[in-house]
């Protein structure tokens, strides 16, 4: 068995009394006493998450833009202003989602990716294989998912004179989220307000040795902060002293689900097209450029959609893998929980495309069929309930 991985904040979490759990091979805090209180703290004030298990990967070199234009489903040509961010998927040849990630533009020869923890090693190996392909080198092994390493269709490949792929294991990441998050970051971390006060959402700026992005995974405003690993305990303690509450993985999941945000491995994976996973907006099929997985997406139009469900009946909670019965065929819940802000059970579900918002469907919860209404996510955004709960 491989050893459990730890972030630089592991001892800090344990000293704070966190309940630690295995999360994809990482020893991570589930909560620090009350998952419910932590959820509400983010919606009403400010909370901080240790997301240092996620991986920063810097892509550099004269061919960096051409390389990412081919490697990613969204089009990095949209990135022209330093600091601007783009949400995208990285696809396999069959069009399945290998990972969802954020790419930041730092300069014409400098892009920064932030990838998911569970897929980080496979992502880096896949990028290395694509680089070898681009430079005309034989690939040493098949890419993730057992897919053929050789592209059989036409299209341009980036003939790249030099692309560097640099995993930044020297960096840690904190997310500070909530209506008071930015003000408390400025209070706790001197020198951050000037470069970031005017940042628009989905943009980033450097503040000394910090990389501060106005992004997040909760439906609230705030920052995601890339910090040198050697300084992350100091930054965490400073934020705690400013009144930012530590938040564990439990509340992170209820927050992101209320915000209608996909979770890799549940709402999409290497066997699911982004067009069937509510992620068509992250795929650029309009431009003439080629990218990995494009041929498969064009050849296989979507047959499913990812929609929200709001439980109407009592007697159960919506959970992943429960079957959804509709007049247009069956679907399945991909993520489900009780939403503390909305005070109702909610879910994301992959349903037949003919199902419409406001339709009422049946969900199999243990030995019962419970009614749920189909709604358009998000359920909650910026502390406000966005769906009709009447």
Secondary structure, 3 states (H helix, E strand, C coil): CCCCECCCCHHHHHHCCCEEEEECCEEEEEECCCHHHHHHHHHHCCEEEECCCCEEEEEECCCHHHHHHHHCCCCHHHCCCCCEEEEEEEECCCCEEEEEEEEEEEECCEEEEEECCCCHHHHHHHHHHHHHHHCCCCCCCCCHHHCCCCCCCCCCCCCCCCCEEEECCCEEEEEEECCCHHHHHHHHCCCHHHHHCCCCCCEEEEECCEEEECCCCCCCCEEEEEEEHHHHHHHHHHHHHCCCEECCHHHHHHHHHHCCCCCECCCECCCCEHHHCCCHHHCCCCCCCCCCCHHHHHHCCCCEEEEEEEECCCCCCCCCCCEEEECCEEEEEEEEEEECCCCEEEEEEEEECCCCCCCEEEEEECCEEEEEEEECCCCEECCEECCCCC
